[in-house]
Amino acid sequence: MQANPATNAGTDESFLRARFYGLIAALLASPPPEELLRRVAALKPDPTPLGSALGELALAAMAGDPDDIAEEFQTLFIGVTGGELVPYASWYLTGFLQEKPLAALRDDMARLGVERSPGVSEPEDHAASLFEIMQGLITGLFDAPLTLREQKAFYAAHMESWMPRFLADLEQAGSARFYRAVGKVGRVFLDIETQAFAMVD
C-alpha cells in the first residue's frame, strides 16, 4: 500500500499496535528473509497470553531455516494448484474469490485514500494487505491517523468477521510449523483488539 512517510505513530500504545499489525503483515505477505527471522527470534516473552505467543514465535524463528520456512509458505498459501489455506476475505466470507467483500474494501480504501502499491497483483482483501492497511490507518501513513472509532469501523467491516478464523485455521494447518506460531500470535493479538474495540463508543 502506498504511504505518506511524513506522519508518525503518535502514542506509545498506537505505536505498539501498529508494530504488531506490521509484523503480522510482513510474515503473511511473503516468506520472511533471514534478517526478519533474526529480529523475530530476538523477541522476548512475558507471562501474558500475547507475550507467551510471542515467545513461541521467537523460538520457531530461532529453530527455523529460511529455505524451509519459504517452502512452508509455498505449501500453505500458494501450492501448485492452490495452497492449504486461501487467505482472502472474499473466500472466507463467500467461498469465492473477488466477491462483494473485496468490492466493499475497495470502496473504503478509495474513501480513505489507500492505494494498492505498484506491481502488487494480489487482490486487496489478502490477509497481509488488511494487516498492512490497519497499520497505516493507526500511524497515519495514508493520511492523518484515524481515530479509534474510525479504526474500529474498518476493523469491524473488513477483519473481525473472518480474520480470527483464518488465523485459527493457520494455527491448526497440517503443513504449518513456523506459521503455526504466526497464527497464534495473530489470533491472540486480534482477540485483544476485538475486546478493546468493544469498549470504543
N, C-alpha and C positions, 0 to 999 in steps of 0.2 A: 504494500500500500504506500502511496506517495505521502510524504510528510513535510511539515514545516519545522526545520530544526531550531528555529529561533525561540521556541517555547520551552517551558520546563515543567517538572512534575508537581511542584507546589509542596504540599505537606509530606512529612516523612511517611505517613500511612499510605497516602496515594502513591508515593514512590515505590514502596514495598509491594503494593498490589500490582502496580504496573510491571515491576520486575518479574513477578510470578506469571502474569499473563504473557510477558515477552519470552520467558524461559520455555514455557509450555508450547508457545507458538513455534519457537525455533526447533524444538525437539520433534514436533509433529510435521513441520514443513519439509524436512529432508533429513537424511542420516547425519547425526552430529559429527562435525570434524573433531580431530584429536584435541585441539585447543579447548573447544567447548566441553568435551568429556573431562578434561583436566579440571576445568572450573567447576563442573558439576561434582566431580569426585572430592573437591575441597569443601563442599557444603557441610555444615556442622548440624548434627541432630540436636533436638531438645525434647523434653518429656511430653510436649503437646502432640495431638494426633498429626498435625501438619509437620511438626519437627521430626517426628518418628518416620513419617513417609519420606521426608527429605533425606533422612539418614539411610533409608533403604535405597533411595535413588543414588546417593553418593556411593554406596557400596557396589551397586550394579555398574556404575560408571567406572569405578576402580577396577572391577573384575572384567569389564567388557573389553573386547578387541574391536577397534573401529570397523574393520572389514566384516566381522561377524555381525555387528550391530547394523551395518549397511545392508547385509543380506537379510537380517530380520526385518528391517524396514520394508525392503522389497517384497518379502513374503506377506507381511501384514497388510500393506496398503496398495501394492501395485500388482504383483504376480504376473503370470503370463497372460491369463485371461481375466484378471481381477484378483485383488488381494483378499485376505481373510476377512477384513473389515472394509466398509465403504464409508469414509469419514466426511460425509456431506449431510447437511441439514435436510435437503430435499429427500435423500434416500431414507433417512431415519424417520421422517415425518410422513412420507407418501409412498415409499417403496420404489420411487423412480428418481432419476437424476434430472436436474434443471427444471424443477416444477415450481409451484407457487411460492414456497419458502424462499427460493432464490430470487424470484421477481420482487418479493416484498423487501428482501435485504437490499437489492439494488436500488429500490426506491429510497430507502432510508440512507444508504450510502450517498446518493445524489443530494439528498436534503442536507446531510452533514458535511458535504464537501470531501468525501473519501473517494479516492480514485484508485483503481487497480494499477499496480506497478507495471511499467512497460516490460514486455517479454514474458509475463506470467500468463499461462494458459489455463490454469486450474479455475473452475468456477469459484466465485467468491464465497460460497457457503461451505467451503472446506473448513474443517475444524481449526487448522492452523491460522487461516485467514481471519476467522472470527476472534480468536485469541489475540491476534495482532491488532485487529481493529479496536478491541476493548482496551488494549494497552494505549493506543493512540488517543482514544477518547478520554482516558484518565489523564494523560500527560499533556494533552493539547497539541499533539503532533500534527493533527489535521487542521486545527483552527484553535480557538480557545478551549481549555479543558471543560468538559461537560460537568454539570452539577451531578450530585449523587442521584437525584431524581431522574435526570436525563440518562445517566448511565444505567440505572435500574430499568428504564423503559426499553433501552436497546437490548440489555441482557435478557429481559423477560420475553421480548419479541423474537429473539434470534438464537438464544443459547439455552435458556432454562428448560425448555420442553424436550430437549434431546441430548444436549452435550453430556450431562451426568451419566446418561445411559450408554452413550458411546464410550466414555472413559471407563465405566464399569466393564463393558464388553472388552475393551483393550486390556484391562487388568486381568481378565479371565481367558484371554485368547490363547489357544493352544500353541501358537508359534511364538508367543511373547516371552521374552526373558528380561532383557533390559527394559523393554516397553511396558512390561507388567508394572514396574516401579513408576514409570512415567504416568501410566493410567491412574495409579493410586494417588500420586501427588496431585494430579489434576482433579480427581474426584473429591479428595478431601478439601482442596482449596475452593472448589466451586460450592461445596456444601457450606463452607464458611461464608462465601459471597452471598449465597442464597439466603442464609439466615440474617446476614447483615442488611441486605436489601429489603427483607421483610419488615425491618424497623424504620425504613425510609418512607415518609408520607407520600 
